[in-house]
Amino acid sequence: MKDIKAFLSELAVKGRVSRSTQKQALNALVFLFREGLGREAGDLSGFRTSRRGPRVPSVLSPKECQRLFDSMEEQLG
């Protein structure tokens, strides 16, 4: 189990994955143990969880939108 905890911690620290990605990896490992190996994964607590917050989406400013629309209008017209 130390290897699994180390893997999950590495995802958070070195891989800098989101918390949901780390949870998905944990659930996949639990599924593998139960369904593939026919045994329980055991206690998998104690690994470092990801602290990366949600990403802020990139959006265009109103001025950038206007320039984009003007450019498109020129190309189409």
HTML snippet that shows the backbone in 3Dmol.js (N, CA, C, O; Angstrom):
<script src="https://3Dmol.org/build/3Dmol-min.js"></script>
<div id="view" style="width:600px;height:400px;position:relative"></div>
<script>
const pdb = `
ATOM      1  N   MET A   1       0.797  -1.192   0.000  1.00  0.00           N
ATOM      2  CA  MET A   1       0.000   0.000   0.000  1.00  0.00           C
ATOM      3  C   MET A   1       0.851   1.271   0.000  1.00  0.00           C
ATOM      4  O   MET A   1       0.388   2.326  -0.435  1.00  0.00           O
ATOM      5  N   LYS A   2       2.079   1.177   0.481  1.00  0.00           N
ATOM      6  CA  LYS A   2       2.957   2.344   0.481  1.00  0.00           C
ATOM      7  C   LYS A   2       3.200   2.841  -0.943  1.00  0.00           C
ATOM      8  O   LYS A   2       3.265   4.048  -1.175  1.00  0.00           O
ATOM      9  N   ASP A   3       3.334   1.916  -1.896  1.00  0.00           N
ATOM     10  CA  ASP A   3       3.563   2.303  -3.285  1.00  0.00           C
ATOM     11  C   ASP A   3       2.371   3.069  -3.856  1.00  0.00           C
ATOM     12  O   ASP A   3       2.540   4.046  -4.585  1.00  0.00           O
ATOM     13  N   ILE A   4       1.169   2.614  -3.515  1.00  0.00           N
ATOM     14  CA  ILE A   4      -0.035   3.279  -4.021  1.00  0.00           C
ATOM     15  C   ILE A   4      -0.153   4.671  -3.424  1.00  0.00           C
ATOM     16  O   ILE A   4      -0.456   5.627  -4.138  1.00  0.00           O
ATOM     17  N   LYS A   5       0.082   4.796  -2.125  1.00  0.00           N
ATOM     18  CA  LYS A   5       0.033   6.105  -1.485  1.00  0.00           C
ATOM     19  C   LYS A   5       1.101   7.030  -2.063  1.00  0.00           C
ATOM     20  O   LYS A   5       0.856   8.220  -2.263  1.00  0.00           O
ATOM     21  N   ALA A   6       2.275   6.486  -2.327  1.00  0.00           N
ATOM     22  CA  ALA A   6       3.358   7.283  -2.921  1.00  0.00           C
ATOM     23  C   ALA A   6       2.969   7.750  -4.313  1.00  0.00           C
ATOM     24  O   ALA A   6       3.243   8.890  -4.688  1.00  0.00           O
ATOM     25  N   PHE A   7       2.335   6.876  -5.078  1.00  0.00           N
ATOM     26  CA  PHE A   7       1.883   7.232  -6.428  1.00  0.00           C
ATOM     27  C   PHE A   7       0.857   8.363  -6.374  1.00  0.00           C
ATOM     28  O   PHE A   7       0.954   9.334  -7.124  1.00  0.00           O
ATOM     29  N   LEU A   8      -0.128   8.228  -5.481  1.00  0.00           N
ATOM     30  CA  LEU A   8      -1.159   9.263  -5.367  1.00  0.00           C
ATOM     31  C   LEU A   8      -0.571  10.586  -4.889  1.00  0.00           C
ATOM     32  O   LEU A   8      -0.987  11.652  -5.343  1.00  0.00           O
ATOM     33  N   SER A   9       0.391  10.522  -3.978  1.00  0.00           N
ATOM     34  CA  SER A   9       1.060  11.741  -3.513  1.00  0.00           C
ATOM     35  C   SER A   9       1.863  12.379  -4.636  1.00  0.00           C
ATOM     36  O   SER A   9       1.879  13.602  -4.781  1.00  0.00           O
ATOM     37  N   GLU A  10       2.524  11.554  -5.424  1.00  0.00           N
ATOM     38  CA  GLU A  10       3.330  12.068  -6.533  1.00  0.00           C
ATOM     39  C   GLU A  10       2.465  12.765  -7.579  1.00  0.00           C
ATOM     40  O   GLU A  10       2.879  13.757  -8.179  1.00  0.00           O
ATOM     41  N   LEU A  11       1.257  12.234  -7.794  1.00  0.00           N
ATOM     42  CA  LEU A  11       0.343  12.901  -8.720  1.00  0.00           C
ATOM     43  C   LEU A  11       0.083  14.337  -8.282  1.00  0.00           C
ATOM     44  O   LEU A  11       0.055  15.255  -9.101  1.00  0.00           O
ATOM     45  N   ALA A  12      -0.108  14.515  -6.975  1.00  0.00           N
ATOM     46  CA  ALA A  12      -0.408  15.848  -6.447  1.00  0.00           C
ATOM     47  C   ALA A  12       0.812  16.751  -6.445  1.00  0.00           C
ATOM     48  O   ALA A  12       0.725  17.919  -6.822  1.00  0.00           O
ATOM     49  N   VAL A  13       1.950  16.214  -6.020  1.00  0.00           N
ATOM     50  CA  VAL A  13       3.135  17.048  -5.830  1.00  0.00           C
ATOM     51  C   VAL A  13       3.874  17.288  -7.146  1.00  0.00           C
ATOM     52  O   VAL A  13       4.063  18.435  -7.553  1.00  0.00           O
ATOM     53  N   LYS A  14       4.284  16.235  -7.797  1.00  0.00           N
ATOM     54  CA  LYS A  14       5.073  16.395  -9.033  1.00  0.00           C
ATOM     55  C   LYS A  14       4.182  16.601 -10.256  1.00  0.00           C
ATOM     56  O   LYS A  14       4.484  17.421 -11.122  1.00  0.00           O
ATOM     57  N   GLY A  15       3.080  15.847 -10.319  1.00  0.00           N
ATOM     58  CA  GLY A  15       2.191  15.952 -11.469  1.00  0.00           C
ATOM     59  C   GLY A  15       1.308  17.180 -11.436  1.00  0.00           C
ATOM     60  O   GLY A  15       0.797  17.618 -12.467  1.00  0.00           O
ATOM     61  N   ARG A  16       1.125  17.745 -10.222  1.00  0.00           N
ATOM     62  CA  ARG A  16       0.286  18.918 -10.025  1.00  0.00           C
ATOM     63  C   ARG A  16      -1.088  18.764 -10.654  1.00  0.00           C
ATOM     64  O   ARG A  16      -1.611  19.695 -11.266  1.00  0.00           O
ATOM     65  N   VAL A  17      -1.674  17.563 -10.496  1.00  0.00           N
ATOM     66  CA  VAL A  17      -2.998  17.315 -11.042  1.00  0.00           C
ATOM     67  C   VAL A  17      -4.051  17.920 -10.123  1.00  0.00           C
ATOM     68  O   VAL A  17      -3.767  18.235  -8.967  1.00  0.00           O
ATOM     69  N   SER A  18      -5.244  18.078 -10.627  1.00  0.00           N
ATOM     70  CA  SER A  18      -6.333  18.603  -9.818  1.00  0.00           C
ATOM     71  C   SER A  18      -6.799  17.550  -8.823  1.00  0.00           C
ATOM     72  O   SER A  18      -6.487  16.367  -8.956  1.00  0.00           O
ATOM     73  N   ARG A  19      -7.537  17.992  -7.842  1.00  0.00           N
ATOM     74  CA  ARG A  19      -8.058  17.085  -6.821  1.00  0.00           C
ATOM     75  C   ARG A  19      -8.975  16.035  -7.453  1.00  0.00           C
ATOM     76  O   ARG A  19      -8.951  14.871  -7.051  1.00  0.00           O
ATOM     77  N   SER A  20      -9.781  16.435  -8.437  1.00  0.00           N
ATOM     78  CA  SER A  20     -10.690  15.481  -9.077  1.00  0.00           C
ATOM     79  C   SER A  20      -9.919  14.424  -9.869  1.00  0.00           C
ATOM     80  O   SER A  20     -10.336  13.266  -9.917  1.00  0.00           O
ATOM     81  N   THR A  21      -8.807  14.805 -10.489  1.00  0.00           N
ATOM     82  CA  THR A  21      -7.981  13.834 -11.214  1.00  0.00           C
ATOM     83  C   THR A  21      -7.357  12.844 -10.241  1.00  0.00           C
ATOM     84  O   THR A  21      -7.282  11.649 -10.524  1.00  0.00           O
ATOM     85  N   GLN A  22      -6.912  13.342  -9.099  1.00  0.00           N
ATOM     86  CA  GLN A  22      -6.326  12.464  -8.094  1.00  0.00           C
ATOM     87  C   GLN A  22      -7.382  11.503  -7.545  1.00  0.00           C
ATOM     88  O   GLN A  22      -7.090  10.326  -7.333  1.00  0.00           O
ATOM     89  N   LYS A  23      -8.592  11.983  -7.315  1.00  0.00           N
ATOM     90  CA  LYS A  23      -9.676  11.118  -6.836  1.00  0.00           C
ATOM     91  C   LYS A  23     -10.025  10.066  -7.874  1.00  0.00           C
ATOM     92  O   LYS A  23     -10.310   8.920  -7.527  1.00  0.00           O
ATOM     93  N   GLN A  24     -10.005  10.444  -9.137  1.00  0.00           N
ATOM     94  CA  GLN A  24     -10.296   9.496 -10.211  1.00  0.00           C
ATOM     95  C   GLN A  24      -9.245   8.388 -10.241  1.00  0.00           C
ATOM     96  O   GLN A  24      -9.581   7.222 -10.449  1.00  0.00           O
ATOM     97  N   ALA A  25      -7.992   8.739 -10.039  1.00  0.00           N
ATOM     98  CA  ALA A  25      -6.928   7.735  -9.992  1.00  0.00           C
ATOM     99  C   ALA A  25      -7.123   6.807  -8.797  1.00  0.00           C
ATOM    100  O   ALA A  25      -6.944   5.595  -8.923  1.00  0.00           O
ATOM    101  N   LEU A  26      -7.486   7.355  -7.644  1.00  0.00           N
ATOM    102  CA  LEU A  26      -7.755   6.544  -6.455  1.00  0.00           C
ATOM    103  C   LEU A  26      -8.905   5.579  -6.714  1.00  0.00           C
ATOM    104  O   LEU A  26      -8.803   4.393  -6.399  1.00  0.00           O
ATOM    105  N   ASN A  27      -9.992   6.074  -7.280  1.00  0.00           N
ATOM    106  CA  ASN A  27     -11.137   5.210  -7.563  1.00  0.00           C
ATOM    107  C   ASN A  27     -10.804   4.127  -8.580  1.00  0.00           C
ATOM    108  O   ASN A  27     -11.305   3.007  -8.481  1.00  0.00           O
ATOM    109  N   ALA A  28      -9.966   4.452  -9.552  1.00  0.00           N
ATOM    110  CA  ALA A  28      -9.552   3.448 -10.532  1.00  0.00           C
ATOM    111  C   ALA A  28      -8.723   2.349  -9.868  1.00  0.00           C
ATOM    112  O   ALA A  28      -8.857   1.173 -10.205  1.00  0.00           O
ATOM    113  N   LEU A  29      -7.875   2.736  -8.933  1.00  0.00           N
ATOM    114  CA  LEU A  29      -7.066   1.743  -8.220  1.00  0.00           C
ATOM    115  C   LEU A  29      -7.927   0.850  -7.331  1.00  0.00           C
ATOM    116  O   LEU A  29      -7.715  -0.361  -7.268  1.00  0.00           O
ATOM    117  N   VAL A  30      -8.900   1.453  -6.644  1.00  0.00           N
ATOM    118  CA  VAL A  30      -9.817   0.658  -5.812  1.00  0.00           C
ATOM    119  C   VAL A  30     -10.605  -0.308  -6.694  1.00  0.00           C
ATOM    120  O   VAL A  30     -10.792  -1.466  -6.322  1.00  0.00           O
ATOM    121  N   PHE A  31     -11.065   0.148  -7.847  1.00  0.00           N
ATOM    122  CA  PHE A  31     -11.787  -0.712  -8.786  1.00  0.00           C
ATOM    123  C   PHE A  31     -10.904  -1.862  -9.258  1.00  0.00           C
ATOM    124  O   PHE A  31     -11.356  -3.006  -9.323  1.00  0.00           O
ATOM    125  N   LEU A  32      -9.656  -1.568  -9.586  1.00  0.00           N
ATOM    126  CA  LEU A  32      -8.724  -2.606 -10.027  1.00  0.00           C
ATOM    127  C   LEU A  32      -8.567  -3.684  -8.963  1.00  0.00           C
ATOM    128  O   LEU A  32      -8.626  -4.877  -9.262  1.00  0.00           O
ATOM    129  N   PHE A  33      -8.370  -3.261  -7.735  1.00  0.00           N
ATOM    130  CA  PHE A  33      -8.216  -4.233  -6.651  1.00  0.00           C
ATOM    131  C   PHE A  33      -9.465  -5.085  -6.498  1.00  0.00           C
ATOM    132  O   PHE A  33      -9.373  -6.310  -6.421  1.00  0.00           O
ATOM    133  N   ARG A  34     -10.634  -4.448  -6.452  1.00  0.00           N
ATOM    134  CA  ARG A  34     -11.881  -5.189  -6.217  1.00  0.00           C
ATOM    135  C   ARG A  34     -12.255  -6.084  -7.386  1.00  0.00           C
ATOM    136  O   ARG A  34     -12.497  -7.278  -7.211  1.00  0.00           O
ATOM    137  N   GLU A  35     -12.302  -5.511  -8.560  1.00  0.00           N
ATOM    138  CA  GLU A  35     -12.809  -6.238  -9.726  1.00  0.00           C
ATOM    139  C   GLU A  35     -11.735  -7.057 -10.433  1.00  0.00           C
ATOM    140  O   GLU A  35     -11.991  -8.176 -10.877  1.00  0.00           O
ATOM    141  N   GLY A  36     -10.543  -6.500 -10.534  1.00  0.00           N
ATOM    142  CA  GLY A  36      -9.482  -7.194 -11.259  1.00  0.00           C
ATOM    143  C   GLY A  36      -8.737  -8.220 -10.428  1.00  0.00           C
ATOM    144  O   GLY A  36      -8.419  -9.307 -10.910  1.00  0.00           O
ATOM    145  N   LEU A  37      -8.458  -7.874  -9.176  1.00  0.00           N
ATOM    146  CA  LEU A  37      -7.667  -8.757  -8.322  1.00  0.00           C
ATOM    147  C   LEU A  37      -8.507  -9.529  -7.314  1.00  0.00           C
ATOM    148  O   LEU A  37      -8.027 -10.466  -6.676  1.00  0.00           O
ATOM    149  N   GLY A  38      -9.781  -9.121  -7.176  1.00  0.00           N
ATOM    150  CA  GLY A  38     -10.684  -9.833  -6.285  1.00  0.00           C
ATOM    151  C   GLY A  38     -10.368  -9.661  -4.807  1.00  0.00           C
ATOM    152  O   GLY A  38     -10.648 -10.556  -4.009  1.00  0.00           O
ATOM    153  N   ARG A  39      -9.796  -8.537  -4.433  1.00  0.00           N
ATOM    154  CA  ARG A  39      -9.508  -8.278  -3.020  1.00  0.00           C
ATOM    155  C   ARG A  39      -9.661  -6.792  -2.728  1.00  0.00           C
ATOM    156  O   ARG A  39      -9.713  -5.967  -3.640  1.00  0.00           O
ATOM    157  N   GLU A  40      -9.731  -6.470  -1.452  1.00  0.00           N
ATOM    158  CA  GLU A  40      -9.875  -5.071  -1.045  1.00  0.00           C
ATOM    159  C   GLU A  40      -8.507  -4.381  -1.103  1.00  0.00           C
ATOM    160  O   GLU A  40      -7.465  -4.999  -0.886  1.00  0.00           O
ATOM    161  N   ALA A  41      -8.551  -3.099  -1.400  1.00  0.00           N
ATOM    162  CA  ALA A  41      -7.315  -2.328  -1.508  1.00  0.00           C
ATOM    163  C   ALA A  41      -6.715  -2.030  -0.142  1.00  0.00           C
ATOM    164  O   ALA A  41      -5.515  -1.775  -0.041  1.00  0.00           O
ATOM    165  N   GLY A  42      -7.517  -2.057   0.899  1.00  0.00           N
ATOM    166  CA  GLY A  42      -7.014  -1.755   2.235  1.00  0.00           C
ATOM    167  C   GLY A  42      -7.082  -0.265   2.526  1.00  0.00           C
ATOM    168  O   GLY A  42      -7.755   0.488   1.822  1.00  0.00           O
ATOM    169  N   ASP A  43      -6.392   0.144   3.552  1.00  0.00           N
ATOM    170  CA  ASP A  43      -6.400   1.538   3.979  1.00  0.00           C
ATOM    171  C   ASP A  43      -5.493   2.364   3.070  1.00  0.00           C
ATOM    172  O   ASP A  43      -4.272   2.213   3.089  1.00  0.00           O
ATOM    173  N   LEU A  44      -6.104   3.232   2.283  1.00  0.00           N
ATOM    174  CA  LEU A  44      -5.333   4.077   1.371  1.00  0.00           C
ATOM    175  C   LEU A  44      -5.292   5.526   1.835  1.00  0.00           C
ATOM    176  O   LEU A  44      -4.965   6.418   1.053  1.00  0.00           O
ATOM    177  N   SER A  45      -5.618   5.764   3.089  1.00  0.00           N
ATOM    178  CA  SER A  45      -5.570   7.140   3.593  1.00  0.00           C
ATOM    179  C   SER A  45      -4.122   7.521   3.886  1.00  0.00           C
ATOM    180  O   SER A  45      -3.240   6.667   3.977  1.00  0.00           O
ATOM    181  N   GLY A  46      -3.905   8.805   4.027  1.00  0.00           N
ATOM    182  CA  GLY A  46      -2.579   9.280   4.411  1.00  0.00           C
ATOM    183  C   GLY A  46      -1.714   9.772   3.272  1.00  0.00           C
ATOM    184  O   GLY A  46      -0.565  10.145   3.506  1.00  0.00           O
ATOM    185  N   PHE A  47      -2.215   9.790   2.053  1.00  0.00           N
ATOM    186  CA  PHE A  47      -1.418  10.336   0.954  1.00  0.00           C
ATOM    187  C   PHE A  47      -1.679  11.836   0.870  1.00  0.00           C
ATOM    188  O   PHE A  47      -2.683  12.327   1.386  1.00  0.00           O
ATOM    189  N   ARG A  48      -0.775  12.558   0.220  1.00  0.00           N
ATOM    190  CA  ARG A  48      -0.926  14.009   0.091  1.00  0.00           C
ATOM    191  C   ARG A  48      -1.973  14.320  -0.965  1.00  0.00           C
ATOM    192  O   ARG A  48      -1.932  13.795  -2.078  1.00  0.00           O
ATOM    193  N   THR A  49      -2.897  15.169  -0.602  1.00  0.00           N
ATOM    194  CA  THR A  49      -3.949  15.528  -1.551  1.00  0.00           C
ATOM    195  C   THR A  49      -3.536  16.763  -2.340  1.00  0.00           C
ATOM    196  O   THR A  49      -2.742  17.588  -1.887  1.00  0.00           O
ATOM    197  N   SER A  50      -4.090  16.853  -3.507  1.00  0.00           N
ATOM    198  CA  SER A  50      -3.789  17.967  -4.381  1.00  0.00           C
ATOM    199  C   SER A  50      -4.349  19.252  -3.798  1.00  0.00           C
ATOM    200  O   SER A  50      -5.453  19.267  -3.254  1.00  0.00           O
ATOM    201  N   ARG A  51      -3.589  20.323  -3.913  1.00  0.00           N
ATOM    202  CA  ARG A  51      -4.022  21.623  -3.404  1.00  0.00           C
ATOM    203  C   ARG A  51      -4.297  22.600  -4.546  1.00  0.00           C
ATOM    204  O   ARG A  51      -4.592  23.773  -4.317  1.00  0.00           O
ATOM    205  N   ARG A  52      -4.200  22.113  -5.744  1.00  0.00           N
ATOM    206  CA  ARG A  52      -4.416  22.996  -6.883  1.00  0.00           C
ATOM    207  C   ARG A  52      -5.888  23.363  -6.992  1.00  0.00           C
ATOM    208  O   ARG A  52      -6.752  22.489  -7.060  1.00  0.00           O
ATOM    209  N   GLY A  53      -6.161  24.627  -7.008  1.00  0.00           N
ATOM    210  CA  GLY A  53      -7.535  25.104  -7.087  1.00  0.00           C
ATOM    211  C   GLY A  53      -8.041  25.092  -8.518  1.00  0.00           C
ATOM    212  O   GLY A  53      -7.313  24.756  -9.452  1.00  0.00           O
ATOM    213  N   PRO A  54      -9.281  25.460  -8.665  1.00  0.00           N
ATOM    214  CA  PRO A  54      -9.853  25.493 -10.019  1.00  0.00           C
ATOM    215  C   PRO A  54      -9.164  26.550 -10.876  1.00  0.00           C
ATOM    216  O   PRO A  54      -8.728  27.586 -10.375  1.00  0.00           O
ATOM    217  N   ARG A  55      -9.075  26.278 -12.139  1.00  0.00           N
ATOM    218  CA  ARG A  55      -8.452  27.224 -13.060  1.00  0.00           C
ATOM    219  C   ARG A  55      -9.462  28.295 -13.453  1.00  0.00           C
ATOM    220  O   ARG A  55     -10.653  28.030 -13.619  1.00  0.00           O
ATOM    221  N   VAL A  56      -8.952  29.495 -13.593  1.00  0.00           N
ATOM    222  CA  VAL A  56      -9.792  30.583 -14.061  1.00  0.00           C
ATOM    223  C   VAL A  56      -9.787  30.531 -15.580  1.00  0.00           C
ATOM    224  O   VAL A  56      -8.720  30.529 -16.193  1.00  0.00           O
ATOM    225  N   PRO A  57     -10.965  30.491 -16.200  1.00  0.00           N
ATOM    226  CA  PRO A  57     -10.991  30.406 -17.657  1.00  0.00           C
ATOM    227  C   PRO A  57     -10.461  31.681 -18.300  1.00  0.00           C
ATOM    228  O   PRO A  57     -10.626  32.780 -17.770  1.00  0.00           O
ATOM    229  N   SER A  58      -9.834  31.516 -19.429  1.00  0.00           N
ATOM    230  CA  SER A  58      -9.353  32.670 -20.180  1.00  0.00           C
ATOM    231  C   SER A  58     -10.496  33.209 -21.019  1.00  0.00           C
ATOM    232  O   SER A  58     -11.122  32.467 -21.776  1.00  0.00           O
ATOM    233  N   VAL A  59     -10.764  34.474 -20.888  1.00  0.00           N
ATOM    234  CA  VAL A  59     -11.832  35.106 -21.661  1.00  0.00           C
ATOM    235  C   VAL A  59     -11.288  36.354 -22.324  1.00  0.00           C
ATOM    236  O   VAL A  59     -10.283  36.926 -21.901  1.00  0.00           O
ATOM    237  N   LEU A  60     -11.969  36.753 -23.360  1.00  0.00           N
ATOM    238  CA  LEU A  60     -11.577  37.967 -24.058  1.00  0.00           C
ATOM    239  C   LEU A  60     -12.256  39.163 -23.415  1.00  0.00           C
ATOM    240  O   LEU A  60     -13.389  39.075 -22.943  1.00  0.00           O
ATOM    241  N   SER A  61     -11.553  40.266 -23.405  1.00  0.00           N
ATOM    242  CA  SER A  61     -12.147  41.507 -22.913  1.00  0.00           C
ATOM    243  C   SER A  61     -13.147  41.999 -23.954  1.00  0.00           C
ATOM    244  O   SER A  61     -13.095  41.568 -25.106  1.00  0.00           O
ATOM    245  N   PRO A  62     -14.045  42.882 -23.576  1.00  0.00           N
ATOM    246  CA  PRO A  62     -14.988  43.433 -24.564  1.00  0.00           C
ATOM    247  C   PRO A  62     -14.273  44.087 -25.748  1.00  0.00           C
ATOM    248  O   PRO A  62     -14.727  43.985 -26.888  1.00  0.00           O
ATOM    249  N   LYS A  63     -13.148  44.759 -25.470  1.00  0.00           N
ATOM    250  CA  LYS A  63     -12.385  45.403 -26.549  1.00  0.00           C
ATOM    251  C   LYS A  63     -11.811  44.356 -27.513  1.00  0.00           C
ATOM    252  O   LYS A  63     -11.834  44.542 -28.730  1.00  0.00           O
ATOM    253  N   GLU A  64     -11.294  43.245 -26.947  1.00  0.00           N
ATOM    254  CA  GLU A  64     -10.744  42.170 -27.783  1.00  0.00           C
ATOM    255  C   GLU A  64     -11.849  41.511 -28.603  1.00  0.00           C
ATOM    256  O   GLU A  64     -11.631  41.158 -29.762  1.00  0.00           O
ATOM    257  N   CYS A  65     -13.020  41.343 -28.021  1.00  0.00           N
ATOM    258  CA  CYS A  65     -14.158  40.776 -28.759  1.00  0.00           C
ATOM    259  C   CYS A  65     -14.524  41.669 -29.936  1.00  0.00           C
ATOM    260  O   CYS A  65     -14.756  41.180 -31.042  1.00  0.00           O
ATOM    261  N   GLN A  66     -14.576  42.965 -29.701  1.00  0.00           N
ATOM    262  CA  GLN A  66     -14.929  43.902 -30.771  1.00  0.00           C
ATOM    263  C   GLN A  66     -13.915  43.833 -31.905  1.00  0.00           C
ATOM    264  O   GLN A  66     -14.294  43.824 -33.076  1.00  0.00           O
ATOM    265  N   ARG A  67     -12.616  43.783 -31.561  1.00  0.00           N
ATOM    266  CA  ARG A  67     -11.580  43.663 -32.599  1.00  0.00           C
ATOM    267  C   ARG A  67     -11.741  42.369 -33.389  1.00  0.00           C
ATOM    268  O   ARG A  67     -11.574  42.354 -34.608  1.00  0.00           O
ATOM    269  N   LEU A  68     -12.070  41.274 -32.684  1.00  0.00           N
ATOM    270  CA  LEU A  68     -12.262  39.987 -33.346  1.00  0.00           C
ATOM    271  C   LEU A  68     -13.436  40.044 -34.308  1.00  0.00           C
ATOM    272  O   LEU A  68     -13.332  39.589 -35.447  1.00  0.00           O
ATOM    273  N   PHE A  69     -14.562  40.605 -33.850  1.00  0.00           N
ATOM    274  CA  PHE A  69     -15.746  40.701 -34.708  1.00  0.00           C
ATOM    275  C   PHE A  69     -15.498  41.613 -35.898  1.00  0.00           C
ATOM    276  O   PHE A  69     -15.937  41.318 -37.009  1.00  0.00           O
ATOM    277  N   ASP A  70     -14.801  42.715 -35.674  1.00  0.00           N
ATOM    278  CA  ASP A  70     -14.472  43.619 -36.776  1.00  0.00           C
ATOM    279  C   ASP A  70     -13.613  42.907 -37.809  1.00  0.00           C
ATOM    280  O   ASP A  70     -13.828  43.053 -39.012  1.00  0.00           O
ATOM    281  N   SER A  71     -12.650  42.145 -37.343  1.00  0.00           N
ATOM    282  CA  SER A  71     -11.765  41.423 -38.244  1.00  0.00           C
ATOM    283  C   SER A  71     -12.538  40.375 -39.039  1.00  0.00           C
ATOM    284  O   SER A  71     -12.314  40.207 -40.238  1.00  0.00           O
ATOM    285  N   MET A  72     -13.436  39.681 -38.375  1.00  0.00           N
ATOM    286  CA  MET A  72     -14.251  38.660 -39.055  1.00  0.00           C
ATOM    287  C   MET A  72     -15.161  39.308 -40.088  1.00  0.00           C
ATOM    288  O   MET A  72     -15.354  38.776 -41.180  1.00  0.00           O
ATOM    289  N   GLU A  73     -15.712  40.450 -39.736  1.00  0.00           N
ATOM    290  CA  GLU A  73     -16.621  41.159 -40.645  1.00  0.00           C
ATOM    291  C   GLU A  73     -15.878  41.590 -41.905  1.00  0.00           C
ATOM    292  O   GLU A  73     -16.410  41.498 -43.011  1.00  0.00           O
ATOM    293  N   GLU A  74     -14.634  42.065 -41.727  1.00  0.00           N
ATOM    294  CA  GLU A  74     -13.811  42.482 -42.862  1.00  0.00           C
ATOM    295  C   GLU A  74     -13.527  41.301 -43.791  1.00  0.00           C
ATOM    296  O   GLU A  74     -13.565  41.442 -45.013  1.00  0.00           O
ATOM    297  N   GLN A  75     -13.242  40.134 -43.200  1.00  0.00           N
ATOM    298  CA  GLN A  75     -12.911  38.965 -44.007  1.00  0.00           C
ATOM    299  C   GLN A  75     -14.128  38.432 -44.736  1.00  0.00           C
ATOM    300  O   GLN A  75     -14.002  37.931 -45.854  1.00  0.00           O
ATOM    301  N   LEU A  76     -15.301  38.526 -44.135  1.00  0.00           N
ATOM    302  CA  LEU A  76     -16.515  38.008 -44.746  1.00  0.00           C
ATOM    303  C   LEU A  76     -17.137  39.004 -45.719  1.00  0.00           C
ATOM    304  O   LEU A  76     -17.796  38.603 -46.679  1.00  0.00           O
ATOM    305  N   GLY A  77     -16.935  40.293 -45.481  1.00  0.00           N
ATOM    306  CA  GLY A  77     -17.595  41.332 -46.286  1.00  0.00           C
ATOM    307  C   GLY A  77     -16.754  41.813 -47.362  1.00  0.00           C
ATOM    308  O   GLY A  77     -17.167  42.685 -48.125  1.00  0.00           O
TER     309      GLY A  77
END
`;
const viewer = $3Dmol.createViewer("view");
viewer.addModel(pdb, "pdb");
viewer.setStyle({}, {cartoon: {color: "spectrum"}});
viewer.zoomTo();
viewer.render();
</script>
